[in-house]
Amino acid sequence: MPTIAVVDYDMGNLHSACKGLEKAGATPHITDSPVAIDQADAIVLPGVGAFDPAVQHLRSRQLEAPIKRAIASGKPFLGICLGLQILFDSSTEGQEPGLGIIPGTVQRFTYEPTITIPHMGWNQLNFTQPDLALWQQLPVNPWVYFVHSYYVAPIDSTFQAATITHGSQTITAAIAHDNLMAVQFHPEKSSTAGLQILSNFVKLVESGQLVETKPIAAVK
């Protein structure tokens, strides 16, 4: 059975993510070992909390390089919530540089009298990459669960895999590029749609196919 490494860097409820993967038919392994990440067949990077502590914890555990190696190798990679945001260059939430894997920044929602910040609760996805493996067997505009005050803004709009609308603001809810996929919402808290998304990721891992990746910097 393929090994899915769930990266442990003291940011968020790892067990919630693992329970979701287990329901989807996987046997995930929580780890903060660079060697284990290198040897895994796929990587899940979850996360809840603030941007600066997240990247500080990753770097203090020497996890930045193995994460980048895993993505470059063509292994399936799924970032969740904060695990999406730290893939970007920087965030207005903090001062630390992000991992710089996806060109772009993380921005705070603009205040509007009619919306709540943080954006918390259910919202509907609009697929901008409708043929993405993660979205297979989902209904049009599925409802998924969010908890966040910041959102990603990729420089290259082709990375955008789904959007949501909150008030008058339409923002990126998921990104995808070759084997790299990441979502702002919590699939493990998103009922039937979330379980289908995780099942689709597990099927992708079980297929055993590495993706021939194009360097992201080349498509800025």
C-alpha positions in Angstrom: 0.0 0.0 0.0 1.4 3.5 -0.9 2.7 5.6 2.0 1.1 9.1 2.5 3.3 11.2 4.8 1.3 13.8 6.8 3.8 16.5 7.7 4.0 17.3 11.4 5.3 20.8 12.2 3.2 21.6 15.3 0.6 23.6 13.3 -3.0 22.3 13.4 -4.9 19.2 14.1 -3.0 16.4 12.3 -5.4 13.8 13.6 -8.4 15.4 11.9 -6.6 15.3 8.5 -5.5 11.7 9.1 -9.1 10.6 10.0 -10.3 12.1 6.8 -7.6 10.2 4.8 -8.4 7.0 6.6 -12.1 7.3 5.8 -10.9 7.8 2.2 -9.1 4.4 2.3 -5.6 5.5 3.1 -3.1 4.6 5.8 -1.5 8.0 6.5 1.7 8.4 8.6 2.3 11.5 10.7 6.0 12.4 10.5 8.5 15.3 10.9 11.3 13.2 9.4 13.0 14.5 6.2 13.9 10.9 5.4 10.3 9.7 5.8 9.1 12.5 3.5 11.7 11.6 0.9 10.6 8.0 1.0 6.9 8.5 1.0 4.8 8.0 -2.1 2.7 11.2 -1.5 2.7 14.2 0.9 -0.1 16.0 2.7 0.8 19.3 4.3 -2.1 20.4 6.7 -2.0 23.5 8.9 -4.0 25.8 11.1 -2.7 29.0 12.6 -0.5 31.9 11.7 1.9 32.1 8.8 5.2 33.1 10.5 5.2 30.3 13.2 4.3 27.8 10.4 7.3 28.6 8.2 9.6 28.9 11.3 8.6 25.5 12.5 9.1 23.9 9.1 12.6 25.4 8.8 13.6 24.6 12.3 12.9 20.9 11.5 14.7 21.0 8.2 11.5 20.2 6.3 11.6 22.9 3.6 14.0 21.0 1.4 12.2 17.6 1.5 8.9 19.3 0.7 10.4 21.0 -2.3 12.1 17.8 -3.4 8.8 15.9 -3.1 7.0 18.4 -5.3 9.8 18.5 -7.9 9.9 14.7 -8.0 6.3 14.4 -9.3 4.8 12.8 -6.2 1.2 13.7 -5.4 1.2 16.6 -3.0 -1.8 18.1 -1.2 -1.7 21.2 1.0 -4.6 22.1 3.3 -5.5 25.5 4.6 -2.3 27.0 6.1 -0.5 24.3 4.1 -1.7 26.1 1.0 -0.7 29.6 2.2 2.9 28.8 3.1 3.6 27.6 -0.4 3.5 31.2 -1.5 6.3 33.9 -1.4 5.0 35.9 1.5 2.0 36.9 3.6 0.6 40.2 4.8 0.0 38.3 8.1 3.7 38.2 8.9 7.2 39.0 8.1 8.8 35.6 7.3 9.3 34.5 3.7 7.1 31.7 2.6 8.4 28.6 0.8 8.2 30.4 -2.6 7.0 27.4 -4.5 4.0 29.3 -6.0 4.7 32.9 -7.1 2.3 35.2 -5.3 1.3 36.5 -1.9 -1.2 35.8 0.9 -3.7 38.7 1.5 -6.2 39.6 4.2 -9.9 39.9 3.2 -10.9 43.5 2.7 -13.4 44.6 5.3 -17.0 44.9 4.1 -20.0 45.7 6.4 -21.9 42.7 5.1 -19.3 40.0 5.6 -17.6 38.3 8.5 -13.8 38.0 9.0 -12.6 35.4 9.5 -14.5 33.7 6.7 -15.9 30.8 8.6 -18.4 28.2 7.5 -19.7 26.7 4.3 -19.2 28.2 0.8 -19.6 26.9 -2.8 -16.6 26.2 -5.0 -16.5 27.4 -8.6 -14.1 25.2 -10.6 -11.6 27.0 -12.8 -9.8 23.7 -13.6 -13.0 21.5 -13.9 -11.0 18.4 -15.1 -8.7 18.3 -12.1 -8.4 14.9 -10.6 -9.4 16.2 -7.1 -12.8 17.3 -8.5 -13.9 14.1 -10.1 -17.4 12.8 -9.2 -18.2 16.1 -7.4 -21.4 18.0 -8.1 -21.3 21.4 -9.7 -20.5 24.1 -7.1 -20.1 21.8 -4.1 -20.3 23.2 -0.6 -17.1 22.9 1.5 -16.0 24.3 4.9 -13.7 27.2 5.4 -12.0 28.9 8.4 -9.6 31.7 7.4 -9.0 35.5 7.4 -6.3 35.4 4.6 -6.4 34.1 1.1 -3.8 33.3 -1.6 -3.3 35.5 -4.7 -1.2 33.7 -7.3 0.6 35.8 -9.8 -0.2 33.4 -12.6 -4.0 32.8 -12.7 -3.5 29.4 -14.5 -2.6 28.0 -11.0 -6.1 28.7 -9.8 -8.2 25.5 -9.6 -11.3 26.9 -7.8 -12.6 30.1 -6.5 -15.2 31.2 -4.0 -17.1 34.5 -3.5 -17.3 36.2 0.0 -19.2 39.4 -0.1 -18.0 41.2 -3.2 -14.6 39.5 -3.2 -13.9 36.5 -5.5 -10.7 34.7 -4.2 -8.7 31.6 -4.9 -9.9 28.6 -3.0 -7.6 26.0 -4.5 -4.5 25.8 -6.7 -3.1 23.1 -8.9 0.0 22.6 -11.1 1.0 19.2 -12.3 1.3 17.0 -9.1 1.0 20.0 -6.7 -2.5 20.6 -5.4 -3.6 22.7 -2.4 -6.9 23.9 -1.0 -7.9 26.7 1.4 -10.9 24.8 2.8 -10.8 21.8 5.1 -11.8 18.7 3.1 -11.8 16.6 6.4 -14.6 18.9 7.7 -16.5 19.2 4.4 -18.8 16.2 4.7 -19.5 14.1 1.5 -17.8 16.5 -0.9 -14.6 16.6 1.3 -14.5 12.9 1.6 -14.8 12.6 -2.2 -11.9 15.0 -2.7 -9.7 13.0 -0.3 -10.8 9.8 -2.0 -9.8 11.3 -5.3 -6.3 12.2 -3.9 -5.9 8.7 -2.5 -6.8 7.1 -5.9 -4.2 9.4 -7.5 -1.6 8.1 -5.0 -2.6 4.5 -5.5 -2.2 4.8 -9.3 1.5 5.0 -8.6 2.1 7.5 -11.5 4.6 10.2 -11.0 3.8 13.4 -12.9 6.4 14.9 -15.2 6.6 18.3 -13.6 7.4 21.6 -15.3 9.5 24.1 -13.2 7.0 26.5 -11.6 9.4 29.4 -12.0 9.2 28.9 -15.8 5.6 29.8 -15.9 5.6 33.0 -13.8 
